[in-house]
Amino acid sequence: MEQAIPERNFYPEFVFQASRSRGAGGQNVNKVNSRVELFFNINNSLCLDEDEKTIIFEKLKNRISSEGQLIISCETERSQFRNKELCIEKFFDLIVQALKVKKKRINTNPTHASRQKRMDSKRLRSDIKQSRKKPDL
């Protein structure tokens, strides 16, 4: 059986880059590089097989650069370390979501109650429209 995504060792393949953040932090925000960007090259990854790579390219195409790098950035916290942790969490969430197989919906017949409710609403709408008519004399 194949190893679950969070249990694989992606960490050596991560490339981090820190830069100046925006937002709250006062004067500190102008001095400290607290924003963190995580770069992950999907094409060169040893942790993903070819099928997984194609699925990730299809589902995350808006987040992948032309060089085949998945870029995730985080600047919500004031600490660079915490932002780095959040980037890693986001990465695993994205990969797990992308590789999750959707269950096929099983069609079922409408219940008696739902059919009755639909007919009642149609009857009510019909009565409202009938009441707008001019009376027959």
ChimeraX attribute file (.defattr): number of C-alpha atoms within 10 A of each C-alpha:
attribute: neighborCount
match mode: 1-to-1
recipient: residues
	/A:1	3
	/A:2	5
	/A:3	8
	/A:4	8
	/A:5	15
	/A:6	13
	/A:7	7
	/A:8	11
	/A:9	10
	/A:10	16
	/A:11	9
	/A:12	8
	/A:13	15
	/A:14	13
	/A:15	12
	/A:16	15
	/A:17	13
	/A:18	18
	/A:19	13
	/A:20	15
	/A:21	22
	/A:22	14
	/A:23	10
	/A:24	11
	/A:25	13
	/A:26	9
	/A:27	8
	/A:28	13
	/A:29	16
	/A:30	12
	/A:31	11
	/A:32	16
	/A:33	17
	/A:34	26
	/A:35	24
	/A:36	26
	/A:37	21
	/A:38	20
	/A:39	21
	/A:40	22
	/A:41	17
	/A:42	21
	/A:43	16
	/A:44	12
	/A:45	15
	/A:46	12
	/A:47	15
	/A:48	16
	/A:49	10
	/A:50	13
	/A:51	10
	/A:52	15
	/A:53	16
	/A:54	14
	/A:55	15
	/A:56	21
	/A:57	19
	/A:58	12
	/A:59	15
	/A:60	15
	/A:61	13
	/A:62	9
	/A:63	13
	/A:64	20
	/A:65	12
	/A:66	8
	/A:67	9
	/A:68	16
	/A:69	17
	/A:70	21
	/A:71	17
	/A:72	19
	/A:73	20
	/A:74	21
	/A:75	23
	/A:76	17
	/A:77	17
	/A:78	19
	/A:79	14
	/A:80	21
	/A:81	13
	/A:82	17
	/A:83	21
	/A:84	23
	/A:85	13
	/A:86	19
	/A:87	22
	/A:88	20
	/A:89	12
	/A:90	16
	/A:91	20
	/A:92	15
	/A:93	13
	/A:94	16
	/A:95	17
	/A:96	15
	/A:97	14
	/A:98	17
	/A:99	15
	/A:100	10
	/A:101	8
	/A:102	8
	/A:103	6
	/A:104	6
	/A:105	6
	/A:106	5
	/A:107	6
	/A:108	6
	/A:109	6
	/A:110	9
	/A:111	9
	/A:112	9
	/A:113	9
	/A:114	10
	/A:115	11
	/A:116	12
	/A:117	12
	/A:118	12
	/A:119	12
	/A:120	12
	/A:121	11
	/A:122	12
	/A:123	12
	/A:124	12
	/A:125	11
	/A:126	11
	/A:127	11
	/A:128	11
	/A:129	10
	/A:130	11
	/A:131	9
	/A:132	8
	/A:133	8
	/A:134	7
	/A:135	7
	/A:136	4
	/A:137	3
